[in-house]
Amino acid sequence: MFLFLLIAMVVVVAAVTLAVVGGGDSAALPEAAPEQLVDPLPAGRPLARADIDAVRLPIGVRGYRMADVDEVLTRLGAELAERDARIAELESGGGGGGGGAPPPPPPC
């Protein structure tokens, strides 16, 4: 049994040594270009649900890049605040419009 374990250990050590030393091309890995956020969020119109679903944040060495996440969240927060203000304005009757049709009842 001892002889079998000794032979198995020698084979494993030899295989690892050959893989490390004789690993082919000894050049270092090329520098990978850092991923950048390709901003799919449209600048000229309010965001839609499909815009949010299409956002793909690039992954950095230790997770998502904080600057890109902050940028997206700031934009979303600003647009949500703008929509909330507009909804509050319309609900208070200061919509600046006249006599349009009443809103449809909420779905049950």
All heavy atoms as an XYZ file, in Angstrom:
760
protein
N       0.825     -1.195      0.000
C       0.000      0.000      0.000
C       0.868      1.258      0.000
O       0.554      2.219     -0.684
C      -0.925     -0.063      1.235
C      -1.833      1.094      1.362
S      -3.098      0.989      0.092
C      -4.114      2.302      0.563
N       1.925      1.225      0.836
C       2.814      2.380      0.911
C       3.490      2.632     -0.424
O       3.636      3.780     -0.849
C       3.866      2.153      2.012
C       4.857      3.272      2.103
C       4.498      4.489      2.648
C       6.143      3.110      1.626
C       5.401      5.529      2.715
C       7.052      4.151      1.689
C       6.684      5.364      2.245
N       3.884      1.590     -1.105
C       4.553      1.719     -2.398
C       3.599      2.346     -3.430
O       4.011      3.209     -4.214
C       5.046      0.349     -2.883
C       5.836      0.350     -4.181
C       7.077      1.205     -4.058
C       6.206     -1.055     -4.584
N       2.332      1.960     -3.408
C       1.340      2.526     -4.327
C       1.164      4.031     -4.083
O       1.127      4.823     -5.025
C       0.004      1.795     -4.160
C      -1.110      2.406     -4.957
C      -1.153      2.244     -6.335
C      -2.088      3.176     -4.344
C      -2.167      2.821     -7.080
C      -3.098      3.757     -5.075
C      -3.141      3.575     -6.453
N       1.051      4.433     -2.807
C       0.897      5.855     -2.481
C       2.134      6.649     -2.881
O       2.031      7.777     -3.368
C       0.616      6.032     -0.994
C      -0.752      5.565     -0.518
C      -0.858      5.700      1.005
C      -1.844      6.351     -1.184
N       3.302      6.084     -2.701
C       4.536      6.759     -3.078
C       4.615      6.954     -4.583
O       4.947      8.052     -5.056
C       5.741      5.956     -2.583
C       7.110      6.570     -2.843
C       7.227      7.897     -2.107
C       8.207      5.621     -2.439
N       4.245      5.944     -5.351
C       4.261      6.050     -6.813
C       3.214      7.067     -7.277
O       3.484      7.889     -8.158
C       4.034      4.669     -7.461
C       5.241      3.776     -7.193
C       3.791      4.800     -8.962
C       5.045      2.339     -7.618
N       2.051      7.051     -6.677
C       0.995      7.997     -7.046
C       1.437      9.422     -6.756
O       1.212     10.344     -7.564
C      -0.291      7.669     -6.297
N       2.102      9.644     -5.616
C       2.561     10.992     -5.273
C       3.636     11.452     -6.248
O       3.643     12.612     -6.667
C       3.112     11.019     -3.841
C       3.433     12.425     -3.397
S       4.081     12.665     -1.721
C       3.860     11.166     -0.879
N       4.543     10.572     -6.645
C       5.591     10.930     -7.602
C       4.973     11.286     -8.949
O       5.378     12.269     -9.593
C       6.620      9.786     -7.733
C       7.553     10.003     -8.910
C       7.411      9.623     -6.452
N       3.972     10.556     -9.375
C       3.311     10.831    -10.651
C       2.612     12.188    -10.596
O       2.696     12.993    -11.536
C       2.321      9.698    -11.010
C       1.437     10.093    -12.172
C       3.077      8.413    -11.312
N       1.928     12.483     -9.511
C       1.221     13.765     -9.381
C       2.218     14.916     -9.350
O       2.030     15.935    -10.037
C       0.330     13.762     -8.118
C      -0.184     15.159     -7.809
C      -0.821     12.786     -8.286
N       3.292     14.790     -8.592
C       4.296     15.850     -8.526
C       4.936     16.063     -9.892
O       5.149     17.198    -10.329
C       5.354     15.528     -7.442
C       6.545     16.466     -7.546
C       4.736     15.614     -6.054
N       5.222     14.988    -10.606
C       5.823     15.099    -11.943
C       4.859     15.782    -12.908
O       5.261     16.634    -13.708
C       6.225     13.721    -12.457
N       3.582     15.444    -12.846
C       2.596     16.041    -13.749
C       2.451     17.532    -13.468
O       2.398     18.346    -14.399
C       1.254     15.327    -13.594
N       2.404     17.917    -12.214
C       2.287     19.333    -11.867
C       3.537     20.083    -12.295
O       3.465     21.185    -12.843
C       2.005     19.499    -10.353
C       2.132     20.949     -9.923
C       0.627     18.949    -10.002
N       4.691     19.500    -12.071
C       5.946     20.149    -12.464
C       6.003     20.353    -13.967
O       6.379     21.427    -14.453
C       7.147     19.314    -11.996
O       7.068     19.141    -10.576
C       8.462     19.984    -12.354
N       5.640     19.338    -14.733
C       5.633     19.475    -16.192
C       4.624     20.522    -16.655
O       4.888     21.266    -17.596
C       5.333     18.130    -16.848
C       6.471     17.111    -16.822
C       5.989     15.776    -17.380
C       7.671     17.623    -17.591
N       3.488     20.581    -16.007
C       2.474     21.562    -16.401
C       2.943     22.982    -16.123
O       2.701     23.887    -16.913
C       1.168     21.282    -15.655
N       3.646     23.186    -15.011
C       4.103     24.525    -14.649
C       5.313     24.931    -15.475
O       5.368     26.018    -16.038
C       4.417     24.604    -13.137
C       5.103     25.911    -12.792
C       3.144     24.431    -12.327
N       6.305     24.053    -15.543
C       7.552     24.390    -16.227
C       7.393     24.351    -17.743
O       7.821     25.267    -18.446
C       8.692     23.439    -15.781
C       9.948     23.670    -16.602
C       8.970     23.624    -14.305
N       6.784     23.339    -18.250
C       6.657     23.184    -19.699
C       5.326     23.670    -20.202
O       4.772     23.118    -21.137
N       4.818     24.733    -19.633
C       3.493     25.223    -19.963
C       3.391     25.951    -21.279
O       2.426     26.666    -21.510
N       4.371     25.835    -22.141
C       4.270     26.468    -23.455
C       4.795     27.886    -23.422
O       5.880     28.154    -22.922
N       4.029     28.803    -23.959
C       4.434     30.200    -24.078
C       4.659     30.801    -22.699
O       3.797     30.769    -21.834
C       3.346     30.974    -24.827
C       3.795     32.371    -25.205
O       5.007     32.644    -25.142
O       2.919     33.173    -25.577
N       5.837     31.367    -22.504
C       6.158     31.906    -21.185
C       5.885     33.401    -21.084
O       6.253     34.037    -20.119
C       7.633     31.636    -20.863
O       8.445     32.312    -21.805
N       5.270     33.983    -22.110
C       4.969     35.409    -22.073
C       3.868     35.685    -21.051
O       2.994     34.856    -20.806
C       4.519     35.897    -23.446
N       3.931     36.850    -20.464
C       2.914     37.236    -19.484
C       1.586     37.463    -20.188
O       1.531     37.704    -21.393
C       3.351     38.512    -18.763
N       0.537     37.382    -19.420
C      -0.786     37.626    -19.985
C      -0.888     39.077    -20.445
O      -0.377     39.981    -19.788
C      -1.869     37.349    -18.942
C      -2.038     35.895    -18.523
C      -3.055     35.805    -17.388
C      -2.477     35.053    -19.683
N      -1.548     39.319    -21.561
C      -1.693     40.702    -22.020
C      -2.620     41.477    -21.091
O      -3.508     40.915    -20.462
C      -2.320     40.552    -23.409
C      -3.005     39.234    -23.374
C      -2.189     38.367    -22.448
N      -2.390     42.776    -21.020
C      -3.240     43.635    -20.209
C      -4.641     43.674    -20.804
O      -4.805     43.920    -21.993
C      -2.677     45.052    -20.155
C      -1.502     45.211    -19.220
C      -1.898     45.025    -17.768
O      -2.973     45.501    -17.361
O      -1.125     44.368    -17.061
N      -5.608     43.422    -19.968
C      -7.001     43.490    -20.417
C      -7.496     44.920    -20.251
O      -7.257     45.562    -19.226
C      -7.862     42.538    -19.606
N      -8.148     45.400    -21.279
C      -8.706     46.751    -21.195
C      -9.847     46.737    -20.194
O     -10.679     45.824    -20.205
C      -9.211     47.191    -22.558
N      -9.898     47.720    -19.296
C     -10.997     47.735    -18.328
C     -12.326     47.971    -19.037
O     -12.396     48.717    -20.003
C     -10.651     48.909    -17.408
C      -9.735     49.758    -18.211
C      -9.009     48.843    -19.155
N     -13.338     47.287    -18.542
C     -14.662     47.480    -19.122
C     -15.175     48.857    -18.748
O     -14.953     49.333    -17.641
C     -15.631     46.426    -18.590
C     -15.381     45.036    -19.123
C     -16.491     44.092    -18.701
O     -17.660     44.494    -18.733
O     -16.171     42.971    -18.331
N     -15.825     49.480    -19.668
C     -16.430     50.781    -19.416
C     -17.929     50.659    -19.602
O     -18.395     49.874    -20.420
C     -15.879     51.840    -20.383
C     -14.390     52.063    -20.265
C     -13.984     52.640    -18.917
O     -14.685     53.479    -18.362
N     -12.876     52.183    -18.384
N     -18.652     51.449    -18.861
C     -20.103     51.448    -18.981
C     -20.488     52.051    -20.318
O     -20.116     53.170    -20.632
C     -20.738     52.264    -17.856
C     -22.252     52.424    -17.916
C     -22.940     51.081    -17.754
C     -22.728     53.380    -16.852
N     -21.160     51.261    -21.121
C     -21.736     51.791    -22.350
C     -23.134     52.220    -21.949
O     -23.988     51.403    -21.695
C     -21.780     50.712    -23.453
C     -22.431     51.254    -24.700
C     -20.382     50.209    -23.739
N     -23.329     53.528    -21.862
C     -24.555     54.059    -21.289
C     -25.725     53.858    -22.233
O     -25.911     54.617    -23.172
C     -24.379     55.544    -20.984
C     -25.571     56.117    -20.228
O     -26.390     55.350    -19.723
O     -25.656     57.347    -20.153
N     -26.527     52.822    -21.998
C     -27.698     52.639    -22.840
C     -28.867     53.518    -22.408
O     -29.923     53.478    -22.995
C     -28.029     51.160    -22.648
C     -27.598     50.876    -21.258
C     -26.388     51.751    -21.015
N     -28.674     54.294    -21.350
C     -29.762     55.137    -20.869
C     -29.892     56.356    -21.773
O     -28.941     57.099    -21.959
C     -29.486     55.577    -19.430
C     -29.334     54.440    -18.418
C     -28.997     55.006    -17.059
C     -30.579     53.598    -18.360
N     -31.063     56.551    -22.358
C     -31.235     57.680    -23.277
C     -31.197     59.008    -22.532
O     -31.761     59.148    -21.454
C     -32.611     57.424    -23.890
C     -33.324     56.612    -22.869
C     -32.281     55.772    -22.198
N     -30.526     59.975    -23.130
C     -30.380     61.274    -22.476
C     -31.537     62.212    -22.817
O     -31.833     63.126    -22.066
C     -29.061     61.917    -22.895
N     -32.197     61.991    -23.956
C     -33.193     62.942    -24.424
C     -34.620     62.643    -24.025
O     -35.529     63.365    -24.431
N     -34.843     61.594    -23.257
C     -36.212     61.260    -22.875
C     -36.204     60.570    -21.516
O     -35.167     60.088    -21.086
C     -36.864     60.361    -23.918
C     -36.207     59.012    -24.078
C     -37.002     58.099    -25.016
N     -36.302     56.869    -25.295
C     -36.281     55.816    -24.485
N     -36.916     55.853    -23.332
N     -35.622     54.723    -24.828
N     -37.351     60.531    -20.846
C     -37.406     59.821    -19.567
C     -37.143     58.325    -19.756
O     -37.387     57.770    -20.828
C     -38.844     60.063    -19.080
C     -39.314     61.252    -19.824
C     -38.595     61.236    -21.144
N     -36.664     57.714    -18.713
C     -36.352     56.290    -18.777
C     -37.615     55.453    -18.787
O     -38.611     55.795    -18.163
C     -35.496     55.887    -17.580
C     -34.123     56.527    -17.506
C     -33.430     56.111    -16.219
C     -33.290     56.135    -18.700
N     -37.544     54.356    -19.479
C     -38.627     53.373    -19.494
C     -38.117     52.096    -18.834
O     -36.917     51.919    -18.623
C     -39.055     53.087    -20.932
N     -39.025     51.211    -18.520
C     -38.651     49.956    -17.872
C     -37.650     49.178    -18.733
O     -36.705     48.581    -18.225
C     -39.913     49.132    -17.620
C     -39.678     47.749    -17.067
C     -39.017     47.837    -15.706
N     -38.590     46.530    -15.273
C     -38.939     46.011    -14.109
N     -39.691     46.680    -13.289
N     -38.499     44.834    -13.766
N     -37.828     49.196    -20.034
C     -36.918     48.473    -20.928
C     -35.503     49.047    -20.869
O     -34.525     48.311    -21.003
C     -37.439     48.509    -22.362
N     -35.386     50.358    -20.645
C     -34.060     50.971    -20.522
C     -33.332     50.435    -19.295
O     -32.139     50.146    -19.340
C     -34.173     52.493    -20.409
C     -34.789     53.117    -21.654
O     -34.570     52.592    -22.760
O     -35.493     54.131    -21.514
N     -34.066     50.316    -18.197
C     -33.468     49.819    -16.960
C     -33.086     48.350    -17.118
O     -32.038     47.912    -16.670
C     -34.441     49.995    -15.773
C     -34.891     51.441    -15.649
C     -33.829     49.499    -14.480
C     -33.782     52.437    -15.542
N     -33.945     47.573    -17.772
C     -33.644     46.164    -17.986
C     -32.418     45.971    -18.870
O     -31.723     44.959    -18.761
C     -34.845     45.447    -18.615
C     -36.011     45.330    -17.647
O     -35.785     45.446    -16.425
O     -37.145     45.126    -18.110
N     -32.140     46.938    -19.734
C     -31.014     46.809    -20.668
C     -29.674     47.213    -20.056
O     -28.639     46.935    -20.639
C     -31.281     47.663    -21.913
N     -29.690     47.849    -18.879
C     -28.430     48.291    -18.274
C     -27.619     47.073    -17.842
O     -28.117     46.196    -17.160
C     -28.690     49.199    -17.049
C     -27.413     49.465    -16.280
C     -29.315     50.488    -17.484
N     -26.383     47.025    -18.279
C     -25.452     45.977    -17.876
C     -24.208     46.686    -17.349
O     -23.464     47.293    -18.109
C     -25.077     45.056    -19.031
C     -26.244     44.256    -19.558
C     -26.729     43.249    -18.512
N     -27.904     42.544    -18.954
C     -29.132     42.781    -18.519
N     -29.350     43.731    -17.643
N     -30.158     42.081    -18.932
N     -24.027     46.630    -16.045
C     -22.905     47.312    -15.428
C     -21.650     46.453    -15.567
O     -21.698     45.245    -15.339
C     -23.206     47.587    -13.961
C     -24.424     48.470    -13.714
C     -24.765     48.498    -12.241
C     -24.170     49.865    -14.233
N     -20.514     47.066    -15.932
C     -19.286     46.291    -16.074
C     -18.773     45.846    -14.714
O     -18.939     46.534    -13.713
C     -18.321     47.278    -16.739
C     -18.842     48.614    -16.379
C     -20.331     48.470    -16.263
N     -18.164     44.680    -14.708
C     -17.644     44.113    -13.470
C     -16.159     44.430    -13.381
O     -15.412     44.242    -14.330
C     -17.878     42.595    -13.433
C     -19.375     42.322    -13.448
C     -17.226     41.976    -12.213
C     -19.740     40.870    -13.529
N     -15.735     44.934    -12.236
C     -14.334     45.239    -11.995
C     -13.669     44.083    -11.267
O     -14.225     42.987    -11.147
N     -12.483     44.331    -10.761
C     -11.723     43.289    -10.083
C     -12.454     42.804     -8.839
O     -12.495     41.620     -8.556
C     -10.317     43.812     -9.711
C      -9.542     42.784     -8.918
C      -9.554     44.198    -10.965
N     -13.061     43.719     -8.121
C     -13.730     43.342     -6.881
C     -15.218     43.622     -6.946
O     -15.806     44.127     -6.011
C     -13.099     44.092     -5.722
C     -11.643     43.716     -5.522
C     -11.088     44.332     -4.305
N     -11.814     43.842     -3.139
C     -11.578     44.243     -1.920
N     -10.666     45.138     -1.703
N     -12.270     43.764     -0.924
N     -15.849     43.336     -8.045
C     -17.289     43.553     -8.165
C     -17.584     44.629     -9.180
O     -16.800     44.886    -10.086
N     -18.722     45.285     -9.037
C     -19.107     46.336     -9.969
C     -18.290     47.596     -9.713
O     -17.884     47.869     -8.600
C     -20.596     46.653     -9.840
C     -21.483     45.531    -10.297
C     -22.156     44.740     -9.390
C     -21.626     45.268    -11.644
C     -22.958     43.704     -9.830
C     -22.430     44.242    -12.085
C     -23.094     43.458    -11.171
O     -23.881     42.437    -11.592
N     -18.089     48.368    -10.767
C     -17.354     49.623    -10.633
C     -18.261     50.643     -9.968
O     -19.331     50.975    -10.461
C     -16.885     50.096    -11.995
C     -15.891     49.107    -12.598
C     -15.359     49.557    -13.902
N     -14.732     50.868    -13.733
C     -14.558     51.710    -14.726
N     -14.956     51.407    -15.933
N     -13.990     52.870    -14.511
N     -17.835     51.141     -8.828
C     -18.682     51.999     -7.998
C     -19.101     53.270     -8.722
O     -20.239     53.721     -8.586
C     -17.963     52.334     -6.694
C     -17.834     51.136     -5.780
S     -16.811     51.408     -4.317
C     -17.550     52.827     -3.591
N     -18.214     53.850     -9.504
C     -18.547     55.099    -10.195
C     -19.683     54.881    -11.188
O     -20.592     55.718    -11.302
C     -17.319     55.646    -10.912
N     -19.670     53.758    -11.901
C     -20.730     53.479    -12.867
C     -22.057     53.215    -12.168
O     -23.109     53.679    -12.610
C     -20.351     52.281    -13.737
C     -19.173     52.579    -14.645
O     -18.985     53.765    -14.989
O     -18.455     51.639    -15.007
N     -22.011     52.467    -11.077
C     -23.235     52.186    -10.331
C     -23.800     53.484     -9.763
O     -25.005     53.742     -9.848
C     -22.964     51.164     -9.205
C     -24.193     50.990     -8.327
C     -22.536     49.836     -9.786
N     -22.928     54.330     -9.202
C     -23.387     55.605     -8.653
C     -24.025     56.479     -9.725
O     -25.039     57.132     -9.483
C     -22.228     56.355     -7.997
C     -21.765     55.693     -6.711
O     -22.516     54.865     -6.166
O     -20.652     56.017     -6.261
N     -23.436     56.486    -10.918
C     -23.973     57.305    -12.007
C     -25.374     56.850    -12.402
O     -26.288     57.658    -12.562
C     -23.037     57.229    -13.208
C     -23.484     58.040    -14.396
C     -22.531     57.886    -15.575
O     -21.367     57.523    -15.381
O     -22.993     58.130    -16.703
N     -25.548     55.541    -12.540
C     -26.854     55.007    -12.925
C     -27.880     55.275    -11.827
O     -28.999     55.719    -12.106
C     -26.752     53.494    -13.236
C     -28.124     52.873    -13.365
C     -25.959     53.265    -14.507
N     -27.508     55.050    -10.574
C     -28.455     55.262     -9.485
C     -28.801     56.738     -9.308
O     -29.948     57.072     -8.997
C     -27.894     54.682     -8.184
C     -27.804     53.156     -8.145
C     -27.160     52.696     -6.849
C     -29.159     52.514     -8.330
N     -27.844     57.623     -9.524
C     -28.131     59.058     -9.441
C     -29.128     59.465    -10.510
O     -30.076     60.203    -10.252
C     -26.830     59.859     -9.583
O     -25.949     59.488     -8.529
C     -27.089     61.352     -9.530
N     -28.913     58.959    -11.718
C     -29.840     59.285    -12.814
C     -31.233     58.754    -12.523
O     -32.235     59.449    -12.712
C     -29.287     58.693    -14.116
C     -30.235     58.701    -15.275
C     -29.996     59.855    -16.222
N     -31.027     59.935    -17.219
C     -30.942     59.434    -18.444
N     -29.850     58.828    -18.833
N     -31.941     59.566    -19.289
N     -31.316     57.515    -12.060
C     -32.629     56.938    -11.741
C     -33.312     57.711    -10.614
O     -34.513     57.976    -10.675
C     -32.474     55.470    -11.351
C     -32.140     54.518    -12.473
C     -31.848     53.132    -11.918
C     -33.261     54.451    -13.477
N     -32.544     58.080     -9.591
C     -33.113     58.830     -8.477
C     -33.651     60.177     -8.914
O     -34.731     60.598     -8.484
N     -32.912     60.868     -9.777
C     -33.357     62.177    -10.254
C     -34.634     62.054    -11.072
O     -35.564     62.859    -10.920
C     -32.257     62.835    -11.078
N     -34.691     61.057    -11.937
C     -35.904     60.892    -12.761
C     -37.097     60.472    -11.912
O     -38.218     60.918    -12.155
C     -35.648     59.907    -13.890
C     -34.763     60.500    -14.961
C     -34.933     59.835    -16.307
O     -35.931     59.126    -16.520
O     -34.045     60.043    -17.150
N     -36.882     59.623    -10.908
C     -37.993     59.243    -10.042
C     -38.497     60.436     -9.235
O     -39.702     60.603     -9.058
C     -37.570     58.107     -9.107
C     -37.414     56.741     -9.770
C     -36.853     55.738     -8.774
C     -38.733     56.253    -10.329
N     -37.575     61.275     -8.763
C     -37.994     62.472     -8.021
C     -38.783     63.416     -8.924
O     -39.793     63.999     -8.496
C     -36.768     63.176     -7.454
N     -38.352     63.544    -10.173
C     -39.068     64.398    -11.124
C     -40.470     63.852    -11.391
O     -41.452     64.601    -11.438
C     -38.275     64.479    -12.423
C     -38.862     65.399    -13.457
C     -38.008     65.450    -14.720
O     -36.783     65.507    -14.610
O     -38.610     65.411    -15.812
N     -40.578     62.547    -11.554
C     -41.895     61.944    -11.786
C     -42.790     62.095    -10.570
O     -43.984     62.371    -10.700
C     -41.736     60.465    -12.143
C     -41.186     60.256    -13.523
C     -41.069     58.801    -13.855
N     -40.399     58.640    -15.146
C     -40.120     57.485    -15.681
N     -40.431     56.357    -15.061
N     -39.522     57.416    -16.848
N     -42.222     61.908     -9.370
C     -43.019     62.070     -8.158
C     -43.545     63.494     -8.036
O     -44.702     63.709     -7.659
C     -42.199     61.704     -6.914
C     -41.928     60.212     -6.816
O     -42.610     59.433     -7.514
O     -41.033     59.832     -6.038
N     -42.698     64.464     -8.360
C     -43.135     65.863     -8.304
C     -44.242     66.120     -9.320
O     -45.224     66.810     -9.032
C     -41.950     66.795     -8.556
N     -44.109     65.559    -10.502
C     -45.132     65.742    -11.543
C     -46.449     65.078    -11.131
O     -47.522     65.654    -11.328
C     -44.625     65.159    -12.863
C     -45.592     65.253    -14.006
C     -45.776     66.678    -14.466
N     -46.656     66.679    -15.631
C     -47.499     67.629    -15.900
N     -47.560     68.700    -15.148
N     -48.280     67.553    -16.957
N     -46.373     63.892    -10.543
C     -47.579     63.201    -10.077
C     -48.256     64.014     -8.985
O     -49.488     64.185     -8.977
C     -47.238     61.777     -9.596
C     -46.877     60.894    -10.797
C     -48.387     61.168     -8.808
C     -46.308     59.541    -10.415
N     -47.462     64.539     -8.039
C     -48.040     65.350     -6.961
C     -48.694     66.603     -7.523
O     -49.767     67.013     -7.061
C     -46.957     65.721     -5.953
N     -48.071     67.207     -8.532
C     -48.637     68.400     -9.164
C     -49.965     68.074     -9.840
O     -50.944     68.816     -9.714
C     -47.644     68.954    -10.192
C     -48.134     70.163    -10.949
C     -47.156     70.591    -12.033
O     -45.968     70.292    -11.925
O     -47.617     71.224    -13.004
N     -50.026     66.964    -10.546
C     -51.249     66.580    -11.235
C     -52.356     66.206    -10.250
O     -53.526     66.501    -10.473
C     -50.982     65.425    -12.190
C     -50.125     65.747    -13.408
C     -49.777     64.481    -14.180
C     -50.839     66.735    -14.320
N     -51.995     65.534     -9.167
C     -52.991     65.137     -8.182
C     -53.550     66.330     -7.415
O     -54.687     66.301     -6.959
C     -52.402     64.116     -7.205
C     -52.242     62.745     -7.814
C     -51.617     61.746     -6.854
O     -51.066     62.166     -5.807
O     -51.674     60.549     -7.156
N     -52.767     67.383     -7.269
C     -53.244     68.552     -6.539
C     -54.099     69.458     -7.410
O     -54.619     70.454     -6.942
C     -52.059     69.343     -5.984
O     -51.332     69.949     -7.040
N     -54.240     69.119     -8.690
C     -55.079     69.905     -9.572
C     -54.340     71.030    -10.250
O     -54.934     71.814    -10.964
N     -53.063     71.115    -10.065
C     -52.287     72.173    -10.690
C     -51.640     71.705    -11.973
O     -50.576     72.161    -12.332
N     -52.285     70.804    -12.673
C     -51.714     70.234    -13.894
C     -51.671     71.208    -15.040
O     -51.075     70.938    -16.059
N     -52.309     72.351    -14.923
C     -52.258     73.349    -15.971
C     -53.078     72.975    -17.185
O     -52.987     73.609    -18.209
N     -53.842     71.964    -17.101
C     -54.674     71.565    -18.239
C     -56.121     71.733    -17.861
O     -56.490     71.922    -16.722
N     -56.929     71.690    -18.813
C     -58.333     71.826    -18.494
C     -59.090     70.601    -18.906
O     -58.684     69.855    -19.746
N     -60.119     70.352    -18.272
C     -61.167     69.416    -18.549
C     -60.858     68.185    -19.357
O     -61.662     67.814    -20.174
N     -59.752     67.570    -19.161
C     -59.493     66.312    -19.848
C     -60.341     65.220    -19.268
O     -61.059     65.396    -18.271
N     -60.323     64.089    -19.871
C     -61.095     62.953    -19.374
C     -60.530     62.517    -18.034
O     -59.337     62.592    -17.796
C     -61.026     61.804    -20.380
N     -61.400     62.061    -17.132
C     -60.906     61.595    -15.822
C     -60.048     60.341    -16.020
O     -60.231     59.590    -16.969
C     -62.181     61.308    -15.040
C     -63.235     61.109    -16.067
C     -62.833     61.934    -17.250
N     -59.132     60.105    -15.095
C     -58.270     58.939    -15.234
C     -59.092     57.657    -15.085
O     -60.114     57.640    -14.384
C     -57.264     59.091    -14.097
C     -57.914     60.001    -13.114
C     -58.827     60.883    -13.912
N     -58.682     56.594    -15.739
C     -59.422     55.330    -15.618
C     -59.289     54.785    -14.217
O     -58.320     55.063    -13.508
C     -58.733     54.410    -16.634
C     -57.371     54.996    -16.798
C     -57.515     56.457    -16.575
N     -60.277     54.004    -13.775
C     -60.198     53.428    -12.425
C     -59.052     52.435    -12.345
O     -58.694     51.802    -13.361
C     -61.558     52.732    -12.252
C     -62.053     52.507    -13.636
C     -61.466     53.595    -14.475
N     -58.467     52.275    -11.169
C     -57.362     51.330    -11.043
C     -57.846     49.910    -11.241
O     -58.981     49.578    -10.925
C     -56.855     51.554     -9.606
C     -57.968     52.242     -8.885
C     -58.772     52.954     -9.930
N     -56.957     49.064    -11.778
C     -57.376     47.659    -11.978
C     -57.569     46.963    -10.643
O     -56.911     47.269     -9.674
C     -56.200     47.045    -12.754
C     -55.047     47.961    -12.535
C     -55.613     49.308    -12.218
N     -58.471     46.033    -10.642
C     -58.776     45.317     -9.398
C     -57.824     44.207     -9.151
O     -57.305     43.512     -9.818
C     -60.189     44.762     -9.434
S     -61.409     46.090     -9.464
